[in-house]
Structure formats: C-alpha cells, structure tokens
Amino acid sequence: MSGSFSDIFGNLLERCDRTEMELFAVTTRRIWLRRNAVVHGDSFLHPNQLLREAQCALDEYHRVNEGNSAQRNHDLERAIVKWQPPPANMVKMNWDAAVNVKEKRVGLGLIARDSTRDPITAESMAALHAVLFSKEMSFGNVLFEGDAMQVIKMIDSKGPCFSSYGQFIEGIKLELRGVENARFLHVLRDANNAAHVLAKLASTHVIFSTWLGNTPSSIGDIVRREQSLLHG
C-alpha cells in the first residue's frame, strides 16, 4: 500500500460513518485503559474481549441517550459549562477528539487532573518519567538523584504506597524490575540545580522536548560548571 499515513488514514475516515467513528473513539480509549492496567500489574486483556467491551460501552451510551428531544434539551440546560475539580482522592480524565476533514487528520486530546497538585505528587511523577526515559534510552546502570527525600524514601520502602501519589511510586517500583542496576539517592538542591532549573523551564512550555548531546541555554552554564568537576 503506497501513500503517506495521513492520506491512508484520511481515506479511511471518509469511508467511516458516524457509528464507526464512535466505535473507533471508544476502542482507542479502551486500549489506553488496558495499557495503564498492564503498567500497574493487572492482567492483560485479550483484544477480542477489549473489542466486545468497547461495543457494549457504545451500545450502553446509545441507550442512555435515547429519549425525546425535550428531555435532551433539559439535560443540556443542566450540563456543566465550566471545568470542576474532582472530589478528593479522585482523578478526573477529560478527553476529546477533533477531525480535520481538509487535512484528513484526527487529533486526540487527553488530560488527567486531581483535586490538588501538591509538590510531592509532582516530584513522584517526575521520578517515574526519569525511570521511563532511562529505559527508553536503554541505560542499564543508573543512579537517580533527586532532592525530594520523602519520594525517595517511599521508593526504597518495601511495602505498598497508599498515599495520593502512590500510583507513581508503585509505577516506579514496577519499572525498576526491568533495570539491571539502579538506585535512588537523595541530594540537596545545590547538587540538583540543573534539573531544578530545567523543571522551571518545562513549566512554561506546552510541548515535550528532549535534548541529546547539547543543552538549552538556560542550563548551559550549570552543566558546564558541573562537567568541569569530571576533569578537576
């Protein structure tokens, strides 16, 4: 089959009716949920069962939305028009899809937010991404340094973490099982300055960026100063 991915995908979209597009959206969400379940140690859901559950969910959606137009209008008047934080100890997942018919592209958006985003939760999330990135780069021997002592203590603990950020801690422990030699070490902020400044930079950006072999100008001086210690 020849042609770019966008052309091929666009041709498929043109052949799909509304029901098929709805089934596509529900199925992709189920695939995402299955991925998360596997990451956190649950059993792998067979693709056939996943498709059956997606179809059942779509059928249930249609049944719920059946009714006369007056009832639907009443429901629309009561719909939430502004985003509301979720209850405590819960995560709210907002998702949407957009179809660009002209460009023959589909955009999928997903955002997860809890009732509060405390520093410990953010540090735990950063530690998990550090582990995932090291595995992506195939690093076998890794020393993870961070200035969040509470997070590192939870990672080193033997028992499960039941705190609000426990899903990140348990995710780290799960991912570390496949790393040959890795450990976490607590350091003071001055010994973690490059990562701290880089995190500040990331908080002002809306895109994911990776630098290999060079560094952004904002931390260039810090990295050069720390590298000088290798030859001092």
PyMOL commands that set and color helices and strands:
alter all, ss='L'
color gray80, all
select helices_A, chain A and resi 5-15+18-39+47-64+69-77+119-136+149-156+166-176+189-202+217-230
alter helices_A, ss='H'
color red, helices_A
select strands_A, chain A and resi 91-100+105-114+141-146+181-186
alter strands_A, ss='S'
color yellow, strands_A
deselect
rebuild
show_as cartoon
